[in-house]
């Protein structure tokens, strides 16, 4: 009887046989140095899981900060790009994009010197955060309403090798594990008419080299890098080539030393070139099988790595290096579920593809409701939202009223039920003019819903600790 592994291998071999070259591959001259078939497969599986977040981050950095012709380019390194709109169905670089808070993005090159990130005074009722993420996709620090308050301040972001003293005037120092990092600024938008106020806040965000901040001569510029071109669309076809490139900018640690030694055996690592085309047909098949099995493991974790509460997946899987502690499957699952998510104390993300009974959500077949009972709205210090995504692509859904989410600032315009509860209508067609304020338009297909709770209340009723909290999201019910 054929096992799933045999079937995978057979399919991979069949696909590769069609394109097999007659020339003797380079590996044939080097067989003694290369792992055997099963070891190569296992390394590819483990390497895929370890490398997925690194590769996703590297490809996005290319599109946002390096390749000016990518169609997704925002700004060069160390320059802030302010987006004066929230995400729409046209935004397809990042899966499950947030449509609550206009983004400001800052890709940092910390090789030559640290960068000072400054924020202005922001009114106390407007939530904002600056999330600092390194090339390992670790969240290594926060500036913002929850973390540092609403007063203005100057903060220093430094690379892995920096050992200086905290300069005068700097409120806090944040150290990245990698020389290239990302700062994501989120600024709350109360309603469409509030955008000019958001733009005013964004204009107060600044980034400057430490030497400029200190009014001192700049150090020597870091050497120019010829980055390997990469796109998010090309990840599956070029995975290990992209991982080669990404690992040049991810210093090795005690936690990843073992997996990186294994990857080096198949030619993956800083300064190496993974040449898939030069492998034997059998090795190519095993590498593909290993990657597929790694991807399946990540999907399995995503499906079961959280607690199921009324059909919603509730968990906490974003954090710093200590939080992950070498759990590469969790880190990969977090990236695949929604790259660059926040720590639980900053935001929680219950998500679901099923109704409360466990049936797949499908806008082509059913209408649904989410009912918040009186006094049972999500308990947050900032605000909450429920966002609609296409169940297959995880992108926002085009609809006749251009509404991609319902959030707490919209409550004042919404209809309440006779008992004071609030009902959200999840369906592809309008529930009628009188209930349209409560309508979250769905696709004519599979549905993926994400609830976002910004700055969740830490004391009961609370969704924290993740999966164990006293507040539970109400199930999605079929009408």
C-alpha positions as CSV (number, residue, x, y, z in Angstrom):
1,X,0.0,0.0,0.0
2,X,1.4,3.4,-0.9
3,X,1.8,5.8,2.0
4,X,1.2,9.6,1.6
5,X,5.0,10.0,1.5
6,X,5.3,7.5,-1.4
7,X,2.5,9.3,-3.3
8,X,4.2,12.7,-2.8
9,X,7.5,11.3,-4.0
10,X,5.9,9.6,-7.0
11,X,4.2,12.9,-8.0
12,X,7.4,14.8,-7.5
13,X,9.4,12.4,-9.6
14,X,6.8,12.4,-12.4
15,X,6.8,16.2,-12.5
16,X,10.6,16.3,-12.6
17,X,11.0,13.6,-15.2
18,X,9.3,15.8,-17.7
19,X,12.0,18.4,-17.3
20,X,15.0,16.2,-16.6
21,X,18.2,17.2,-18.4
22,X,20.5,14.7,-20.0
23,X,23.7,16.3,-18.7
24,X,25.4,14.9,-15.6
25,X,24.4,17.1,-12.7
26,X,27.1,18.7,-10.5
27,X,26.0,16.6,-7.5
28,X,27.2,13.5,-9.2
29,X,30.8,14.7,-8.9
30,X,30.3,15.5,-5.3
31,X,28.2,12.6,-3.9
32,X,30.3,12.0,-0.9
33,X,29.6,15.4,0.5
34,X,25.9,15.5,-0.1
35,X,23.3,13.9,2.3
36,X,21.6,10.7,1.3
37,X,18.0,10.9,0.0
38,X,16.2,10.6,3.3
39,X,18.5,13.0,5.1
40,X,18.1,15.5,2.3
41,X,14.3,15.2,2.6
42,X,14.4,15.7,6.3
43,X,16.7,18.7,6.1
44,X,14.4,20.3,3.4
45,X,11.4,19.7,5.7
46,X,13.0,21.2,8.8
47,X,14.6,24.0,6.7
48,X,11.3,25.0,5.1
49,X,9.7,25.3,8.5
50,X,12.7,27.3,10.0
51,X,13.1,29.5,6.9
52,X,9.5,30.3,5.9
53,X,9.2,33.5,8.1
54,X,12.7,34.6,7.0
55,X,11.9,34.2,3.3
56,X,8.5,35.9,3.6
57,X,10.2,38.8,5.3
58,X,13.1,39.0,2.8
59,X,10.7,39.0,-0.2
60,X,8.6,41.7,1.3
61,X,11.6,43.8,2.1
62,X,12.6,43.5,-1.6
63,X,9.1,44.6,-2.7
64,X,8.7,47.4,-0.2
65,X,12.2,48.9,0.2
66,X,14.6,47.6,-2.6
67,X,12.9,47.1,-5.9
68,X,11.4,50.4,-7.1
69,X,9.6,48.7,-9.9
70,X,8.0,46.0,-7.8
71,X,4.5,47.6,-7.8
72,X,4.6,47.5,-4.0
73,X,7.5,49.8,-3.3
74,X,7.0,52.2,-0.4
75,X,10.3,54.0,0.4
76,X,14.1,53.3,0.5
77,X,15.7,52.2,3.8
78,X,15.5,54.7,6.7
79,X,12.7,56.7,5.2
80,X,9.1,56.6,6.5
81,X,6.4,55.9,4.0
82,X,3.0,57.2,5.3
83,X,-0.1,55.6,3.8
84,X,-3.0,57.9,3.8
85,X,-5.6,55.1,3.4
86,X,-6.5,51.8,5.0
87,X,-6.0,48.6,3.1
88,X,-8.4,47.7,0.3
89,X,-8.8,44.6,-2.0
90,X,-6.0,46.2,-4.1
91,X,-3.5,45.6,-1.4
92,X,-2.1,42.1,-2.0
93,X,1.5,42.1,-0.8
94,X,0.6,40.9,2.7
95,X,-2.1,38.4,3.5
96,X,-4.9,39.3,6.0
97,X,-4.1,43.0,5.8
98,X,-5.3,45.3,8.6
99,X,-7.9,47.8,7.4
100,X,-8.4,49.5,10.8
101,X,-5.3,51.7,11.0
102,X,-3.5,53.6,8.3
103,X,0.1,52.3,8.2
104,X,3.4,54.1,8.2
105,X,6.2,51.8,7.2
106,X,9.9,52.2,7.9
107,X,12.5,49.7,6.8
108,X,15.7,50.2,8.8
109,X,19.3,49.6,7.7
110,X,21.2,49.6,11.0
111,X,24.6,48.5,9.6
112,X,26.3,51.9,9.6
113,X,24.7,53.3,12.7
114,X,21.6,53.3,14.9
115,X,18.4,55.1,13.8
116,X,16.4,57.5,16.1
117,X,12.6,57.0,15.7
118,X,10.6,60.0,17.1
119,X,6.9,60.2,17.7
120,X,4.8,63.4,18.4
121,X,2.2,64.1,21.1
122,X,-0.9,62.1,20.3
123,X,-4.3,62.6,21.9
124,X,-5.0,60.1,24.6
125,X,-8.1,58.6,23.0
126,X,-6.3,57.8,19.7
127,X,-4.6,54.4,19.7
128,X,-1.3,54.2,18.0
129,X,1.6,51.8,18.1
130,X,5.1,51.4,16.6
131,X,5.9,47.7,16.3
132,X,9.6,46.8,15.8
133,X,10.2,43.5,13.9
134,X,13.5,42.1,12.9
135,X,14.6,39.7,10.1
136,X,13.7,36.7,12.3
137,X,10.2,38.1,12.5
138,X,10.6,38.6,16.2
139,X,8.8,41.6,17.8
140,X,11.7,43.1,19.7
141,X,10.0,46.3,21.0
142,X,7.0,48.7,21.1
143,X,6.5,52.4,21.2
144,X,2.9,53.6,21.5
145,X,-0.3,54.2,23.5
146,X,0.1,51.0,25.6
147,X,3.9,50.7,25.8
148,X,5.1,54.2,26.2
149,X,2.0,56.5,26.4
150,X,0.9,59.4,24.3
151,X,3.6,61.9,25.0
152,X,6.3,62.8,22.4
153,X,9.6,61.0,22.5
154,X,12.8,59.9,20.8
155,X,13.7,56.2,20.7
156,X,16.9,54.5,19.5
157,X,16.8,51.3,17.3
158,X,20.2,49.6,17.2
159,X,21.6,46.6,15.3
160,X,22.8,43.3,16.8
161,X,26.5,44.4,17.3
162,X,25.8,47.9,18.8
163,X,27.3,48.3,22.3
164,X,27.1,52.0,22.9
165,X,25.7,54.0,25.9
166,X,22.2,55.4,25.8
167,X,22.6,58.8,24.3
168,X,21.2,61.9,26.1
169,X,17.6,62.7,25.1
170,X,16.8,59.1,24.2
171,X,13.9,57.6,26.1
172,X,14.6,53.9,25.4
173,X,16.9,51.7,23.3
174,X,15.6,48.7,21.3
175,X,18.1,46.2,20.0
176,X,17.4,44.1,16.9
177,X,18.8,40.6,16.2
178,X,19.4,41.5,12.6
179,X,20.8,44.5,10.7
180,X,17.7,45.1,8.6
181,X,14.5,45.6,10.5
182,X,10.9,46.9,10.0
183,X,9.0,49.4,12.1
184,X,5.2,49.3,11.5
185,X,3.3,52.4,12.7
186,X,-0.4,52.0,13.2
187,X,-2.5,55.1,13.8
188,X,-6.2,54.7,14.6
189,X,-8.7,56.1,12.1
190,X,-12.1,56.9,13.8
191,X,-14.0,57.3,10.6
192,X,-13.4,58.2,6.9
193,X,-13.6,62.0,7.7
194,X,-10.9,61.5,10.3
195,X,-8.1,60.9,7.7
196,X,-6.7,64.6,7.8
197,X,-6.2,64.1,11.6
198,X,-4.4,60.8,11.0
199,X,-2.2,62.5,8.4
200,X,-1.3,65.2,10.8
201,X,-0.2,62.5,13.4
202,X,1.8,60.7,10.6
203,X,3.6,63.8,9.7
204,X,5.0,63.9,13.2
205,X,6.7,60.5,12.9
206,X,10.4,60.9,12.0
207,X,13.5,58.7,11.5
208,X,17.1,60.0,11.5
209,X,20.5,58.5,11.9
210,X,22.0,58.9,15.4
211,X,24.8,61.1,14.1
212,X,22.2,63.6,12.7
213,X,20.3,63.5,16.0
214,X,23.5,64.3,17.8
215,X,24.6,66.9,15.2
216,X,27.8,64.9,14.7
217,X,29.6,63.8,11.5
218,X,28.2,60.6,10.0
219,X,30.2,57.4,10.0
220,X,31.3,55.7,6.8
221,X,28.3,54.4,4.9
222,X,27.6,50.7,4.9
223,X,28.7,48.8,1.7
224,X,26.1,48.7,-1.1
225,X,24.4,45.3,-1.4
226,X,23.2,43.6,-4.6
227,X,20.2,42.0,-3.1
228,X,18.9,38.8,-4.8
229,X,15.7,39.9,-6.5
230,X,12.7,38.3,-4.7
231,X,8.9,38.5,-4.8
232,X,6.3,37.1,-2.5
233,X,4.7,35.4,-5.5
234,X,8.0,33.6,-6.2
235,X,8.6,32.1,-2.7
236,X,7.5,28.5,-3.5
237,X,9.5,28.3,-6.7
238,X,12.7,29.8,-5.3
239,X,12.4,29.0,-1.6
240,X,15.9,27.9,-0.8
241,X,17.6,30.5,-3.1
242,X,15.6,33.2,-1.2
243,X,16.6,31.5,2.1
244,X,20.3,31.6,1.0
245,X,19.9,35.4,0.5
246,X,17.9,36.0,3.7
247,X,20.4,34.2,5.9
248,X,23.2,36.6,4.9
249,X,21.4,39.2,7.1
250,X,20.3,36.9,10.0
251,X,23.2,36.3,12.4
252,X,23.4,32.8,13.8
253,X,22.4,32.2,17.4
254,X,22.7,29.3,19.8
255,X,19.0,28.6,19.1
256,X,19.3,28.1,15.4
257,X,22.9,26.8,15.2
258,X,21.8,23.1,14.7
259,X,19.3,23.7,11.9
260,X,21.7,26.1,10.1
261,X,24.4,23.4,10.2
262,X,22.0,21.0,8.6
263,X,21.0,23.5,5.9
264,X,24.7,24.1,5.1
265,X,24.8,20.4,4.1
266,X,22.4,21.0,1.2
267,X,24.2,24.3,0.2
268,X,21.9,26.7,2.0
269,X,23.4,29.5,4.1
270,X,25.3,32.8,4.0
271,X,27.6,33.0,0.9
272,X,26.2,29.7,-0.4
273,X,24.1,29.1,-3.6
274,X,21.5,26.4,-3.5
275,X,21.5,25.0,-7.0
276,X,18.3,23.0,-7.4
277,X,18.9,22.5,-11.1
278,X,22.2,20.7,-10.4
279,X,20.6,18.0,-8.2
280,X,19.9,14.5,-9.3
281,X,16.3,13.7,-10.2
282,X,15.9,11.7,-7.0
283,X,17.3,14.4,-4.8
284,X,15.1,17.0,-6.4
285,X,12.1,14.8,-5.7
286,X,13.1,14.4,-2.0
287,X,13.7,18.1,-1.6
288,X,10.2,18.9,-3.0
289,X,8.6,16.2,-0.8
290,X,10.4,17.6,2.3
291,X,9.2,21.1,1.6
292,X,5.6,19.9,1.1
293,X,5.7,17.9,4.3
294,X,7.1,21.0,6.1
295,X,4.3,23.1,4.7
296,X,1.7,20.5,5.8
297,X,3.2,20.6,9.3
298,X,2.8,24.4,9.4
299,X,-0.8,24.1,8.2
300,X,-1.5,21.4,10.8
301,X,-0.2,23.6,13.6
302,X,-2.3,26.5,12.3
303,X,-5.4,24.4,12.4
304,X,-4.7,23.1,15.9
305,X,-2.2,25.4,17.6
306,X,-4.9,27.5,19.2
307,X,-7.9,26.9,21.5
308,X,-11.2,26.6,19.7
309,X,-13.7,29.0,21.5
310,X,-17.2,29.0,19.9
311,X,-15.5,28.2,16.5
312,X,-12.9,30.9,16.8
313,X,-9.2,30.1,17.0
314,X,-7.8,31.9,20.0
315,X,-4.1,31.9,20.8
316,X,-1.0,33.9,21.2
317,X,1.8,33.2,18.7
318,X,3.7,36.5,18.1
319,X,6.5,37.7,20.3
320,X,10.3,38.1,20.7
321,X,13.1,35.6,20.5
322,X,12.5,34.4,24.1
323,X,8.8,33.9,23.4
324,X,9.4,31.5,20.4
325,X,12.5,29.9,22.1
326,X,13.4,27.9,19.0
327,X,9.8,26.7,18.2
328,X,10.2,27.0,14.5
329,X,6.8,25.5,13.7
330,X,5.0,28.1,15.8
331,X,7.0,30.9,14.2
332,X,6.2,29.6,10.7
333,X,2.6,29.2,11.6
334,X,2.4,32.7,12.9
335,X,4.0,34.1,9.7
336,X,1.7,32.1,7.4
337,X,-1.4,32.9,9.5
338,X,-0.7,36.6,9.3
339,X,2.8,38.0,8.9
340,X,3.9,40.7,11.4
341,X,1.2,40.1,14.0
342,X,1.4,41.8,17.4
343,X,2.2,40.4,20.8
344,X,-1.0,39.4,22.7
345,X,-0.7,42.3,25.1
346,X,-0.8,44.7,22.1
347,X,-3.5,43.0,20.1
348,X,-5.4,39.6,20.0
349,X,-6.6,38.1,16.7
350,X,-9.3,35.5,17.1
351,X,-9.9,34.0,13.6
352,X,-12.3,31.5,12.0
353,X,-13.2,29.7,8.8
354,X,-16.1,27.8,10.4
355,X,-19.4,28.6,12.1
356,X,-20.1,27.8,15.7
357,X,-21.2,24.3,14.7
358,X,-17.8,23.7,12.9
359,X,-19.2,23.9,9.4
360,X,-17.1,25.8,6.8
361,X,-18.2,29.4,6.4
362,X,-19.5,29.9,2.8
363,X,-21.1,33.1,1.6
364,X,-22.4,31.4,-1.6
365,X,-24.5,29.0,0.5
366,X,-25.5,30.7,3.7
367,X,-26.2,33.9,5.7
368,X,-24.7,34.3,9.1
369,X,-24.9,36.5,12.2
370,X,-22.5,37.3,15.1
371,X,-24.5,38.5,18.2
372,X,-22.8,40.4,21.0
373,X,-25.0,40.1,24.0
374,X,-25.6,43.2,26.2
375,X,-22.4,44.1,28.1
376,X,-20.5,41.5,26.1
377,X,-18.7,43.6,23.4
378,X,-15.0,42.8,23.2
379,X,-13.2,44.2,26.3
380,X,-10.4,46.5,25.1
381,X,-8.6,49.7,26.1
382,X,-8.3,50.9,22.5
383,X,-10.8,49.5,19.9
384,X,-11.9,46.2,18.3
385,X,-12.9,45.1,14.8
386,X,-14.2,42.2,12.7
387,X,-12.7,42.0,9.2
388,X,-13.9,40.0,6.2
389,X,-11.5,38.1,4.0
390,X,-11.8,35.8,1.0
391,X,-11.4,32.3,2.4
392,X,-8.9,31.2,-0.3
393,X,-6.6,34.2,-0.8
394,X,-7.0,35.9,2.7
395,X,-7.3,39.2,0.9
396,X,-10.1,41.8,1.5
397,X,-13.3,41.3,-0.4
398,X,-14.6,43.7,-3.0
399,X,-18.2,44.7,-2.3
400,X,-20.8,47.3,-3.3
401,X,-20.4,49.5,-0.2
402,X,-16.6,49.3,0.1
403,X,-16.9,48.0,3.7
404,X,-14.2,45.5,4.7
405,X,-14.8,45.5,8.5
406,X,-17.1,46.5,11.3
407,X,-15.4,48.2,14.3
408,X,-16.2,49.7,17.6
409,X,-16.2,53.4,16.3
410,X,-19.0,52.4,14.0
411,X,-21.3,51.3,16.9
412,X,-23.0,54.6,17.3
413,X,-24.5,54.2,13.8
414,X,-25.5,50.6,14.2
415,X,-29.0,49.3,15.2
416,X,-29.3,47.5,18.5
417,X,-31.7,44.6,19.1
418,X,-34.7,45.0,21.5
419,X,-32.7,43.4,24.3
420,X,-29.7,45.8,23.7
421,X,-27.5,43.2,22.0
422,X,-25.7,44.0,18.7
423,X,-26.1,41.8,15.7
424,X,-23.6,41.7,12.8
425,X,-25.0,40.4,9.5
426,X,-22.4,38.3,7.6
427,X,-23.8,37.7,4.1
428,X,-23.1,38.6,0.4
429,X,-26.4,40.5,-0.1
430,X,-27.6,43.5,1.8
431,X,-29.9,42.7,4.7
432,X,-32.0,45.7,3.8
433,X,-31.5,49.5,4.1
434,X,-32.7,49.5,7.7
435,X,-30.0,47.0,8.8
436,X,-27.2,47.9,6.4
437,X,-25.2,49.7,9.1
438,X,-24.8,46.2,10.8
439,X,-23.8,44.5,7.5
440,X,-20.4,43.0,6.9
441,X,-20.4,42.0,3.2
442,X,-19.2,38.5,2.4
443,X,-17.7,36.9,-0.7
444,X,-19.8,34.6,-2.9
445,X,-17.5,31.9,-1.7
446,X,-15.5,30.7,1.3
447,X,-15.1,33.1,4.2
448,X,-12.2,33.9,6.6
449,X,-13.0,36.2,9.5
450,X,-10.5,37.9,11.8
451,X,-11.4,39.7,15.0
452,X,-8.8,42.3,16.2
453,X,-8.8,43.4,19.8
454,X,-6.3,46.3,20.2
455,X,-4.8,46.7,23.7
456,X,-7.0,44.0,25.2
457,X,-8.0,44.7,28.9
458,X,-5.7,42.7,31.1
459,X,-8.3,42.3,33.9
460,X,-11.6,40.3,33.8
461,X,-13.6,40.4,31.7
462,X,-10.7,39.8,29.3
463,X,-9.6,37.6,26.4
464,X,-6.3,37.3,28.2
465,X,-4.5,35.1,29.0
466,X,-4.9,33.8,25.4
467,X,-7.3,30.9,25.2
468,X,-8.0,31.0,29.0
469,X,-9.7,34.4,29.4
470,X,-13.1,35.1,31.0
471,X,-14.4,36.9,27.8
472,X,-15.2,34.6,24.9
473,X,-15.9,35.7,21.3
474,X,-19.5,34.8,20.3
475,X,-19.9,32.1,17.6
476,X,-20.8,32.7,14.0
477,X,-24.3,31.3,13.5
478,X,-26.0,30.2,10.4
479,X,-29.3,32.0,9.7
